[in-house]
Amino acid sequence: MVCEMELDVRNGDQGVIPLNHHPDFSELGYQVISELGRNREGGRITYLANVLKSNQQVVIKEFCFARAGADLSGVKAYQREIEILQQLNHSRIPRYIDSFEMPGAFYLVQEYKNAPSLGLKRSFNPEEIKQIALSILEILVYLQKQVSPIIHRDIKPENILVDEELNAYLVDFGLARIQGAKVALSSFIAGTPGFMPPEEQFGHSLTEASDLYSLGATLICLLTNTRSVEIGKLIDDNYRFNFQQLVPQISPRFRWWLMKMVERNRKRRYANAAIALKALGTIEVVGSAAGTDNFISTIKARKRATLLGLATVVTLAAVAGTLISYQSGNTVRQLSEARECQSFDLSSGCQDKIGN
């Protein structure tokens, strides 16, 4: 069997026209129903298929070595994904079922979830986006609680599926890594620009806060109806997200939560998904201008109270210092006078001075 990517034919300057045919996996027990999507540059095609014995629906991911220009590295990437998927058992991570090889290609079979990708043009209100955020954070908490925490490394709209009940599913663990595992230098920058945390861009070690940056970027895209390929429009010259004017309806607390998620300095983000999940749970995502004013006023009031408290402490310390200084001076003077009396044996007058 020839890799499907190699069956494309060219039609002059009109681009690539794929042949209307699907691969035959019947001998392996699968029948392809339709094509779900393709990443031509990455050499990947995703198919929806039936399991012939049970009629169960599955997803078959094809990785074409000839198109991707890398066979050994491609196999290693899929083997790594399989190893990670085999460790996982979460209802919102499609489980690993099977894998097989054919000339020029490698295939991975996974559980099918009837939920479209966020990469498709879909609109959600802020409350719905909060539910999606909570759902993904729950998955990240699960991944981070593994004996060896797992970092997904490629969270973006295209890798999140959401069903009609707003249940989110996390897919494509091809770049996933176990935290602390050594990563080849060539694979450091392997995520998606705009969603990739700064520490990965500069080759620093990844932490449980790394996936939070990618999730924050994804949520900001959803809030602003920005396509993944246009995420650069939301990032200013200082490489920080600047989206506040596009979503004036969201509450200041939710805006602050989002900005903390996408902090360039990983130490200023939430340390892990569990903390971010707990913080988001109590936040009202929609707020009026009055709500914003109240939030700002509260912060200012707290700052004033803090400054007043510090001023009071400083004042009390100064007063206490003065009293101590005065009392110490008085004691020293009395002792000096006592010594003078004893020296001159002026008993009557000295007794009065030293209070005896």
MARDREN-555151 format. One line per 2 residues: number of its first residue (from 1); their letters; for each residue x, y, z of N, C-alpha, C. Coordinates in steps of 0.001 Angstrom, whole numbers. Example, Ala and Ser with C-alpha at 12.3 -4.5 7.8 and 13.67 -1.06 7.14 Angstrom:
2
1 = AS = 13190/-5690/7800/12300/-4500/7800/13200/-3300/7800; 12850/-2250/7080/13670/-1060/7140/12900/30/7870
***
This chain:
356
1 = MV = 844/-1197/0/0/0/0/878/1245/0; 496/2226/-807/1249/3462/-906/634/4506/2
3 = CE = 1507/5294/642/1035/6352/1532/68/7263/807; -1057/7581/1429/-2109/8396/813/-1567/9733/327
5 = ME = -610/10317/1051/-66/11612/661/591/11543/-715; 1106/10365/-1089/1791/10242/-2349/824/10092/-3512
7 = LD = -477/9945/-3229/-1456/9750/-4276/-2071/11052/-4756; -1570/12186/-4247/-2038/13475/-4731/-1519/13704/-6150
9 = VR = -2326/14314/-6969/-1902/14662/-8325/-1986/16156/-8488; -1128/16692/-9365/-1100/18135/-9561/-1844/18502/-10841
11 = NG = -2479/19655/-10801/-3259/20124/-11931/-2737/21503/-12332; -1560/21510/-12947/-975/22770/-13373/-720/23685/-12209
13 = DQ = -1172/24933/-12311/-983/25938/-11262/-2167/25996/-10315; -3096/25054/-10434/-4300/25098/-9612/-4108/24403/-8265
15 = GV = -2897/23923/-8005/-2638/23337/-6696/-2765/21834/-6700; -2870/21276/-5497/-2914/19820/-5340/-4348/19353/-5237
17 = IP = -4687/18363/-6019/-6038/17788/-5983/-5936/16354/-5497; -6445/16037/-4306/-6340/14665/-3804/-7261/13725/-4562
19 = LN = -6783/12521/-4799/-7625/11527/-5447/-8753/11120/-4502; -9918/10844/-5074/-11092/10502/-4285/-11039/9018/-3921
21 = HH = -10179/8694/-2954/-10095/7305/-2523/-9506/7263/-1115; -9883/6228/-393/-9386/6059/966/-8587/4778/1044
23 = PD = -7620/4706/1947/-6820/3485/2079/-7676/2298/2531; -7246/1121/2148/-7967/-108/2480/-7272/-803/3653
25 = FS = -7939/-797/4810/-7402/-1447/6001/-8232/-2680/6376; -8990/-3217/5427/-9915/-4311/5728/-9200/-5550/6261
27 = EL = -7993/-5814/5758/-7256/-6984/6236/-6833/-6823/7691; -6775/-5579/8137/-6413/-5305/9531/-7641/-5140/10417
29 = GY = -8830/-5229/9809/-10061/-5169/10594/-10699/-3796/10666; -10285/-2867/9792/-10848/-1511/9813/-11350/-1111/8424
31 = QV = -12420/-358/8392/-12947/179/7139/-13075/1693/7261; -12345/2433/6434/-12359/3892/6488/-13704/4419/6003
33 = IS = -14276/5334/6778/-15559/5946/6440/-15340/7291/5741; -14492/8112/6337/-14258/9443/5776/-12937/10004/6299
35 = EL = -12510/11087/5694/-11314/11790/6150/-11742/12899/7091; -11126/12953/8262/-11478/13970/9256/-10634/15228/9111
37 = GR = -9428/15081/8624/-8568/16247/8458/-7178/15834/8037; -6381/16832/7572/-5010/16531/7156/-4094/17715/7397
39 = NR = -2884/17370/7733/-1820/18340/7896/-778/17984/6846; -870/18654/5696/-46/18272/4554/1442/18439/4844
41 = EG = 1817/19566/5462/3233/19812/5728/3789/18818/6745; 2960/18440/7704/3408/17490/8720/3290/16052/8270
43 = GR = 2673/15838/7086/2538/14489/6572/1545/13644/7333; 485/14271/7850/-490/13529/8654/-1898/13647/8069
45 = IT = -2617/12526/8087/-4036/12505/7713/-4777/11750/8812; -5966/12224/9152/-6780/11563/10171/-8055/11043/9521
47 = YL = -8347/9755/9747/-9525/9118/9163/-10495/8665/10257; -11763/8668/9909/-12788/8038/10735/-13032/6664/10132
49 = AN = -13040/5633/10976/-13190/4271/10459/-14070/3427/11376; -14560/2330/10838/-15329/1349/11601/-14456/143/11907
51 = VL = -14633/-442/13092/-14020/-1733/13401/-14958/-2784/12833; -14484/-3574/11873/-15360/-4491/11137/-16063/-5504/12038
53 = KS = -15402/-5964/13087/-15998/-6996/13939/-17069/-6444/14877; -16942/-5186/15263/-17868/-4634/16259/-18636/-3416/15772
55 = NQ = -18246/-2876/14623/-18848/-1656/14087/-18590/-435/14974; -17641/-582/15885/-17219/551/16714/-16467/1551/15843
57 = QV = -16674/2827/16096/-15979/3851/15337/-14652/4205/16012; -13618/4371/15195/-12291/4722/15693/-11687/5802/14804
59 = VI = -10595/6378/15302/-9831/7349/14521/-8503/6689/14159; -8132/6789/12879/-6845/6272/12419/-6014/7446/11928
61 = KE = -4870/7641/12567/-3968/8731/12189/-2833/8165/11343; -2695/8720/10158/-1631/8287/9251/-479/9287/9285
63 = FC = 738/8762/9421/1928/9603/9353/2734/9139/8154; 2835/9999/7137/3513/9643/5895/4965/10086/5957
65 = FA = 5896/9145/6008/7310/9469/6120/7828/10191/4885; 7390/9761/3719/7888/10351/2483/7554/11838/2414
67 = RA = 6343/12195/2848/5928/13592/2802/6616/14397/3891; 6734/13822/5076/7317/14548/6199/8832/14642/6081
69 = GA = 9425/13764/5254/10862/13818/5065/11647/13272/6244; 10997/12455/7076/11703/11887/8230/11038/10580/8610
71 = DL = 11755/9461/8429/11142/8186/8759/11460/7732/10177; 12737/7667/10519/13111/7197/11842/12586/8116/12940
73 = SG = 12747/9435/12760/12254/10379/13766/10738/10328/13858; 10088/10077/12726/8622/9972/12734/8160/8775/13524
75 = VK = 8826/7643/13341/8476/6438/14096/8690/6663/15575; 9799/7304/15934/10081/7566/17338/9018/8471/17950
77 = AY = 8560/9468/17178/7528/10376/17690/6242/9617/17983; 5853/8718/17085/4634/7956/17310/4807/6925/18413
79 = QR = 5983/6328/18497/6233/5385/19584/6148/6083/20936; 6655/7306/21000/6595/8072/22248/5139/8401/22589
81 = EI = 4359/8767/21574/2947/9068/21809/2212/7827/22299; 2510/6684/21698/1867/5439/22113/2220/5104/23558
83 = EI = 3484/5231/23910/3925/4930/25277/3192/5785/26297; 2990/7065/25964/2285/7955/26891/807/7612/26956
85 = LQ = 183/7385/25788/-1244/7077/25761/-1557/5778/26503; -664/4828/26441/-889/3551/27128/-878/3704/28642
87 = QL = -287/4779/29141/-255/5023/30584/-1539/5679/31088; -2302/6257/30175/-3412/7126/30567/-4757/6408/30543
89 = NH = -5607/6792/31466/-6967/6255/31530/-7889/7362/32023; -8273/8230/31100/-9146/9362/31433/-10245/9434/30384
91 = SR = -11465/9655/30840/-12615/9623/29938/-12564/10696/28852; -11761/11726/29076/-11705/12801/28073/-10344/12902/27383
93 = IP = -9626/11773/27401/-8439/11598/26564/-8685/10336/25728; -8868/10482/24398/-9134/9297/23570/-8074/8222/23789
95 = RY = -8505/7018/24133/-7571/5960/24511/-6923/5314/23288; -5745/4818/23506/-4995/4095/22475/-5620/2719/22254
97 = ID = -5758/2325/20958/-6344/1023/20633/-5352/122/19908; -4668/682/18896/-3834/-172/18050/-2850/706/17269
99 = SF = -1872/52/16647/-955/745/15745/-392/-277/14767; -9/185/13585/572/-713/12586/1352/111/11566
101 = EM = 2211/-580/10822/3035/71/9808/2715/-485/8437; 2899/372/7419/2810/-28/6025/3912/712/5284
103 = PG = 4229/320/4076/5318/979/3354/5176/2498/3322; 6152/3170/3905/6167/4632/3868/5271/5315/4869
105 = AF = 4599/4561/5731/3656/5197/6652/3519/4410/7946; 3083/5134/8972/2819/4555/10286/1404/4969/10681
107 = YL = 659/4070/11344/-743/4342/11667/-1011/4127/13155; -1763/5047/13710/-2137/4989/15122/-3657/4980/15213
109 = VQ = -4205/4011/15938/-5658/3877/16071/-6067/4275/17485; -7046/5190/17577/-7523/5683/18871/-9044/5681/18932
111 = EY = -9532/5768/20142/-10966/5897/20397/-11505/7161/19716; -12701/7061/19173/-13325/8214/18502/-14253/8940/19466
113 = KN = -14121/10265/19506/-15019/11104/20300/-15828/11974/19340; -17138/11886/19465/-18014/12641/18567/-18106/14090/19033
115 = AP = -17034/14823/18788/-16964/16226/19213/-16053/16971/18239; -16502/18097/17709/-15674/18859/16762/-14540/19597/17452
117 = SL = -13536/19913/16678/-12366/20629/17183/-12674/22112/17344; -12004/22736/18315/-12130/24187/18483/-11434/24934/17347
119 = GL = -10675/24193/16535/-10038/24821/15397/-11023/25220/14322; -12207/24632/14352/-13264/25022/13430/-13860/26348/13878
121 = KR = -14476/27049/12976/-15062/28353/13313/-16278/28149/14196; -16097/28405/15491/-17182/28255/16455/-17119/29406/17440
123 = SF = -18287/29848/17891/-18355/30978/18820/-18933/30507/20151; -18340/30998/21230/-18802/30675/22573/-18880/31964/23378
125 = NP = -19840/32017/24302/-19905/33178/25185/-18929/32960/26349; -18613/34012/27104/-17623/33885/28184/-17925/32782/29195
127 = EE = -19189/32592/29535/-19542/31540/30492/-19211/30160/29933; -19486/29964/28648/-19180/28677/28013/-17672/28453/27938
129 = IK = -16945/29534/27687/-15488/29429/27616/-14910/29068/28984; -15529/29576/30037/-15088/29191/31381/-15299/27690/31592
131 = QI = -16428/27155/31139/-16693/25726/31294/-15678/24890/30528; -15304/25351/29332/-14286/24657/28549/-12949/24695/29289
133 = AL = -12631/25856/29868/-11377/26004/30619/-11342/25048/31802; -12437/24973/32555/-12502/24067/33700/-12313/22618/33265
135 = SI = -12931/22270/32137/-12868/20903/31640/-11438/20514/31250; -10729/21410/30565/-9345/21131/30176/-8426/21117/31401
137 = LE = -8660/22025/32337/-7846/22058/33556/-7973/20757/34339; -9162/20174/34348/-9355/18889/35026/-8488/17806/34387
139 = IL = -8370/17850/33048/-7519/16877/32352/-6056/17125/32702; -5659/18394/32743/-4271/18724/33065/-3928/18327/34502
141 = VY = -4881/18483/35403/-4652/18042/36791/-4359/16545/36789; -5136/15787/36020/-4909/14338/35920/-3513/14035/35379
143 = LQ = -3113/14719/34309/-1795/14482/33712/-672/14840/34678; -865/15918/35423/184/16385/36328/253/15572/37617
145 = KQ = -773/14777/37881/-768/13934/39079/-196/12541/38810; 235/12297/37571/868/11017/37278/2167/10898/38074
147 = VS = 2609/9675/38295/3845/9456/39055/4972/10297/38453; 5030/10302/37122/5919/11223/36408/5012/12179/35623
149 = PI = 4848/13418/36095/3915/14358/35463/4144/14479/33961; 3042/14563/33217/3102/14641/31754/2764/16053/31287
151 = IH = 3584/16591/30409/3366/17908/29822/2961/17707/28366; 1818/18235/27966/1281/18019/26626/2109/18714/25557
153 = RD = 2488/19960/25783/3366/20768/24931/2718/21305/23662; 1470/20988/23379/876/21498/22136/-610/21774/22312
155 = IK = -956/22426/23422/-2360/22790/23641/-2699/23997/22776; -3709/23843/21947/-4188/24891/21052/-5595/24501/20618
157 = PE = -6346/25402/19982/-7735/25078/19608/-7876/23793/18796; -6952/23543/17880/-7050/22362/17017/-6918/21056/17785
159 = NI = -6312/21085/18946/-6099/19859/19729/-7079/19717/20886; -8148/20504/20840/-9199/20402/21858/-10532/20154/21149
161 = LV = -11195/19092/21534/-12522/18788/21006/-13546/19159/22067; -14687/19684/21645/-15730/20072/22597/-17080/19593/22080
163 = DE = -17800/18834/22919/-19109/18333/22491/-20224/19320/22840; -21451/18924/22602/-22591/19824/22802/-22807/20167/24270
165 = EL = -22343/19322/25170/-22469/19591/26610/-21274/20353/27164; -20400/20835/26273/-19196/21597/26634/-18163/20758/27379
167 = NA = -18228/19442/27183/-17160/18582/27689/-15984/18694/26728; -14810/18958/27253/-13629/19124/26417/-12778/17859/26432
169 = YL = -12177/17537/25290/-11308/16374/25145/-9956/16855/24618; -8881/16333/25181/-7543/16727/24765/-6947/15633/23883
171 = VD = -6502/16020/22683/-5975/15046/21731/-4572/15440/21283; -3964/14566/20494/-2647/14747/19880/-1535/14904/20917
173 = FG = -1060/13783/21397/31/13755/22378/1381/13506/21693; 1467/13874/20418/2684/13630/19660/3901/14376/20175
175 = LA = 3692/15515/20855/4807/16297/21389/4938/16153/22906; 4047/15377/23498/4014/15268/24963/5330/14733/25512
177 = RI = 5668/15197/26701/6894/14768/27368/6613/14517/28847; 7362/13595/29405/7325/13398/30845/8206/14469/31463
179 = QG = 7695/15156/32474/8450/16252/33079/9794/15754/33595; 10841/16488/33228/12179/16129/33677/12926/15240/32703
181 = AK = 12197/14658/31716/12873/13800/30747/13726/14643/29817; 14841/14086/29388/15718/14813/28494/15067/14947/27127
183 = VA = 15202/16143/26529/14622/16415/25221/15749/16811/24288; 15762/16211/23096/16800/16551/22125/16693/18023/21758
185 = LS = 17842/18656/21515/17869/20083/21209/16996/20405/20008; 16962/19512/19017/16190/19760/17807/14694/19777/18053
187 = SF = 14253/19221/19188/12818/19158/19460/12374/20152/20513; 13301/21031/20954/12912/22030/21943/11768/22883/21403
189 = IA = 11983/23477/20222/10975/24369/19644/10120/23543/18707; 9136/22864/19262/8314/21961/18472/6832/22249/18604
191 = GT = 6481/23249/19383/5076/23587/19566/4569/24500/18463; 3496/25224/18758/2887/26121/17783/3149/27564/18183
193 = PG = 3727/28367/17286/4010/29782/17604/2771/30495/18122; 2957/31287/19157/1843/32007/19773/1252/31264/20949
195 = FM = 1274/29937/20883/757/29102/21975/1890/28495/22793; 3088/28555/22254/4250/27968/22910/4723/28853/24061
197 = PP = 4934/28309/25258/5410/29127/26378/6811/29655/26111; 7117/30861/26578/8439/31462/26336/9604/30578/26762
199 = EE = 9453/29839/27862/10567/29019/28334/10954/27950/27318; 9967/27474/26539/10287/26469/25526/11004/27115/24343
201 = QF = 10617/28332/23994/11269/29024/22894/12752/29230/23147; 13106/29414/24426/14495/29681/24764/15225/28451/25295
203 = GH = 14581/27292/25174/15260/26057/25540/15369/25782/27011; 14558/26467/27828/14590/26205/29264/13720/24984/29590
205 = SL = 13915/24423/30761/13138/23254/31155/11669/23614/31306; 10811/22658/30990/9363/22862/31094/8873/22428/32471
207 = TE = 7800/23058/32926/7211/22749/34224/5709/22556/34067; 5041/22314/35160/3583/22155/35129/2884/23458/34752
209 = AS = 3596/24567/34822/3019/25860/34426/3097/26089/32925; 3864/25266/32218/4073/25475/30781/2789/25275/29983
211 = DL = 2048/24201/30272/790/23963/29560/-262/25025/29891; -137/25656/31059/-1097/26696/31438/-997/27891/30499
213 = YS = 225/28228/30079/405/29332/29132/-339/29027/27833; -166/27815/27314/-814/27425/26061/-2333/27435/26192
215 = LG = -2837/26969/27342/-4281/26987/27563/-4788/28418/27648; -4063/29289/28357/-4462/30687/28450/-4543/31332/27077
217 = AT = -3547/31064/26215/-3552/31607/24858/-4755/31090/24069; -5076/29822/24255/-6233/29223/23574/-7537/29903/24006
219 = LI = -7694/30129/25305/-8915/30756/25821/-9046/32192/25322; -7934/32902/25222/-7968/34278/24725/-8395/34289/23258
221 = CL = -7939/33309/22491/-8387/33190/21096/-9892/32961/21023; -10410/32115/21897/-11852/31839/21904/-12647/33085/22291
223 = LT = -12178/33796/23301/-12880/35002/23765/-12935/36082/22699; -11880/36188/21900/-11777/37258/20906/-12134/36790/19494
225 = NT = -12596/35524/19374/-12913/34943/18065/-11743/35073/17092; -10545/34777/17601/-9334/34865/16793/-8885/33473/16361
227 = RS = -8625/33297/15077/-8144/32016/14565/-6713/31783/15038; -6333/30536/15146/-4999/30194/15639/-3897/30857/14825
229 = VE = -4066/30877/13497/-3031/31431/12633/-2920/32949/12763; -3901/33572/13404/-3904/35035/13558/-3632/35463/14999
231 = IG = -3120/34547/15806/-2906/34859/17214/-1900/35986/17393; -1024/36179/16424/-34/37254/16502/-653/38627/16641
233 = KL = -1898/38775/16190/-2594/40068/16296/-2905/40434/17742; -2880/39455/18619/-3205/39685/20030/-1961/39927/20884
235 = ID = -783/39829/20269/476/39951/21013/1175/41249/20624; 1542/42083/21615/2131/43386/21330/3639/43289/21098
237 = DN = 4284/44451/20958/5720/44491/20664/6578/43960/21809; 5998/43897/23003/6720/43363/24163/6440/41871/24359
239 = YR = 5805/41263/23337/5486/39841/23356/4523/39487/24488; 3642/40411/24807/2611/40160/25813/1233/40234/25170
241 = FN = 305/39457/25698/-1055/39473/25153/-1740/40800/25488; -2376/41371/24483/-3093/42634/24649/-4464/42475/24005
243 = FQ = -5420/42045/24795/-6742/41709/24272/-7882/42391/25032; -7545/43146/26072/-8554/43665/26990/-9636/44486/26290
245 = QL = -9236/45296/25306/-10203/46154/24626/-11179/45363/23768; -10805/44130/23417/-11653/43306/22558/-12750/42591/23337
247 = VP = -12595/42493/24641/-13591/41790/25460/-13918/42612/26706; -14510/43804/26526/-14795/44656/27680/-15835/44077/28625
249 = QI = -16587/43064/28151/-17663/42518/28976/-17182/41572/30056; -15952/41061/29948/-15514/40099/30953/-15120/40827/32239
251 = SP = -15245/40124/33346/-14983/40723/34653/-13491/40953/34853; -13121/41912/35693/-11702/42161/35954/-10996/40966/36586
253 = RF = -11712/40204/37401/-11096/39034/38028/-10767/37969/36986; -11674/37771/36036/-11423/36798/34977/-10293/37280/34076
255 = RW = -10246/38569/33791/-9169/39136/32977/-7822/38949/33683; -7827/39205/34989/-6595/39042/35777/-6155/37583/35774
257 = WL = -7120/36661/35894/-6822/35222/35876/-6173/34835/34544; -6730/35332/33450/-6183/35027/32132/-4768/35574/31973
259 = MK = -4550/36819/32435/-3229/37421/32312/-2193/36671/33144; -2634/36118/34259/-1713/35316/35080/-1377/34006/34371
261 = MV = -2322/33459/33637/-2083/32226/32888/-1023/32423/31807; -1001/33617/31187/-84/33850/30067/1076/34764/30455
263 = ER = 1416/34791/31734/2592/35540/32166/3830/34970/31462; 4666/35854/30912/5877/35374/30241/6828/34699/31219
265 = NR = 6896/35213/32429/7736/34600/33454/6941/33459/34104; 7399/32242/33917/6636/31083/34411/6461/31101/35921
267 = KR = 7371/31765/36637/7261/31826/38091/6100/32703/38535; 5589/33538/37651/4455/34401/37988/3120/33795/37575
269 = RY = 3156/32674/36874/1919/31980/36532/1459/31140/37724; 288/30537/37587/-119/29542/38583/894/28401/38503
271 = AN = 1235/27829/39620/2277/26803/39659/1856/25522/38949; 565/25215/38996/89/23997/38342/-1402/24119/38037
273 = AA = -1941/23106/37379/-3341/23140/36943/-4315/23117/38115; -3966/22412/39185/-4869/22319/40336/-5112/23696/40958
275 = IA = -4051/24499/41067/-4184/25837/41646/-4979/26735/40715; -4712/26647/39410/-5444/27460/38433/-6917/27083/38410
277 = LK = -7201/25798/38527/-8587/25310/38538/-9336/25841/39750; -8721/25774/40913/-9353/26260/42137/-9616/27759/42065
279 = AL = -8663/28509/41506/-8822/29960/41404/-9950/30334/40448; -10082/29606/39347/-11107/29931/38350/-12507/29562/38827
281 = GT = -12612/28530/39641/-13922/28023/40044/-14846/29059/40643; -14330/30014/41404/-15160/31004/42104/-15289/32328/41353
283 = IE = -14720/32411/40167/-14699/33684/39427/-15949/33848/38570; -16581/35020/38682/-17653/35398/37762/-16985/35956/36515
285 = VV = -17283/35397/35364/-16535/35772/34164/-17042/37039/33488; -18278/37412/33763/-18844/38615/33142/-19062/39666/34221
287 = GS = -18632/40900/33933/-18796/41983/34900/-18981/43304/34195; -19733/44223/34841/-19991/45537/34254/-18848/46482/34573
289 = AA = -18942/47692/34018/-17938/48715/34317/-17931/49027/35801; -19138/49016/36409/-19224/49273/37848/-18480/48203/38618
291 = GT = -18605/46968/38122/-17883/45883/38770/-16388/46088/38676; -15946/46575/37536/-14521/46862/37363/-14072/47933/38334
293 = DN = -14888/49008/38440/-14550/50091/39364/-14471/49587/40795; -15430/48739/41169/-15434/48199/42531/-14191/47353/42787
295 = FI = -13822/46558/41761/-12636/45709/41902/-11394/46567/42090; -11264/47605/41254/-10112/48498/41356/-10119/49232/42688
297 = ST = -11329/49697/43117/-11442/50401/44391/-11020/49506/45544; -11412/48231/45454/-11040/47285/46510/-9530/47142/46607
299 = IK = -8886/47023/45422/-7426/46904/45407/-6787/48143/45997; -7297/49349/45594/-6743/50602/46099/-6939/50711/47607
301 = AR = -8129/50296/48081/-8410/50361/49520/-7457/49464/50300; -7200/48282/49741/-6277/47365/50405/-4872/47950/50443
303 = KR = -4490/48597/49351/-3161/49213/49321/-3062/50338/50354; -4142/51171/50424/-4145/52269/51397/-4067/51724/52810
305 = AT = -4831/50658/53079/-4824/50061/54420/-3439/49514/54755; -2814/48900/53757/-1468/48368/53976/-478/49483/54286
307 = LL = -543/50571/53497/359/51702/53711/119/52359/55065; -1180/52498/55455/-1517/53093/56742/-971/52238/57880
309 = GL = -1128/50909/57719/-614/50003/58743/895/50112/58886; 1595/50214/57751/3042/50361/57792/3447/51670/58448
311 = AT = 2700/52754/58123/2999/54061/58712/2807/54034/60222; 1741/53349/60669/1461/53247/62098/2587/52505/62822
313 = VV = 3029/51405/62209/4116/50631/62801/5377/51464/62928; 5687/52224/61852/6881/53066/61863/6782/54133/62942
315 = TL = 5578/54756/63066/5380/55801/64069/5538/55253/65481; 4899/54100/65731/4994/53485/67059/6438/53118/67380
317 = AA = 7142/52644/66373/8546/52280/66583/9372/53511/66942; 9063/54636/66277/9796/55874/66553/9526/56371/67960
319 = VA = 8231/56322/68376/7862/56760/69727/8530/55879/70769; 8464/54573/70519/9076/53633/71464/10577/53886/71571
321 = GT = 11190/54189/70437/12619/54479/70442/12948/55712/71254; 12091/56740/71155/12295/57984/71903/12193/57739/73408
323 = LI = 11134/56968/73787/10933/56684/75211/12105/55899/75781; 12545/54908/75007/13668/54094/75479/14914/54946/75633
325 = SY = 15089/55838/74649/16265/56713/74688/16222/57634/75908; 15006/58207/76192/14852/59118/77328/15115/58398/78653
327 = QS = 14483/57174/78765/14633/56420/80008/16089/55995/80219; 16734/55617/79153/18134/55211/79260/19005/56373/79695
329 = GN = 18722/57569/79122/19484/58763/79493/19290/59127/80948; 18061/59039/81437/17742/59375/82822/18438/58409/83786
331 = TV = 18436/57142/83436/19082/56137/84294/20580/56368/84376; 21176/56660/83215/22617/56928/83196/22961/58140/84058
333 = RQ = 22101/59195/83997/22352/60413/84774/22289/60118/86275; 21292/59312/86680/21143/58972/88089/22349/58171/88605
335 = LS = 22805/57264/87807/23962/56460/88212/25213/57331/88346; 25327/58294/87433/26493/59193/87476/26494/60037/88746
337 = EA = 25307/60575/89094/25188/61394/90298/25471/60565/91549; 25026/59277/91526/25257/58411/92691/26745/58200/92919
339 = RE = 27467/58008/91788/28908/57807/91925/29593/59062/92487; 29104/60249/92055/29682/61498/92570/29456/61637/94066
341 = CQ = 28276/61289/94535/27955/61385/95965/28875/60482/96771; 29018/59249/96269/29872/58325/97008/31319/58813/97055
343 = SF = 31717/59478/95986/33103/59972/95921/33374/61089/96928; 32382/62013/97050/32591/63175/97945/31961/62979/99320
345 = DL = 31244/61892/99537/30631/61606/100823/29718/62722/101278; 28904/63222/100259/27934/64291/100601/26583/63596/100789
347 = SS = 26463/63011/101948/25330/62105/102160/23964/62764/102070; 23785/63940/102678/22420/64506/102755/21899/64929/101395
349 = GC = 22699/65731/100659/22216/66204/99368/22140/65095/98357; 23104/64196/98391/23122/63090/97415/21949/62153/97594
351 = QD = 21553/61921/98833/20426/61038/99088/19178/61547/98398; 19035/62897/98406/17860/63488/97763/17907/63292/96252
353 = KI = 19149/63442/95647/19263/63356/94184/18982/61966/93663; 19436/60970/94434/19276/59600/93923/18003/58963/94434
355 = GN = 17195/59748/95169/15875/59285/95572/15876/58300/96674; 16892/58294/97557/16911/57341/98690/16353/57999/99954
***
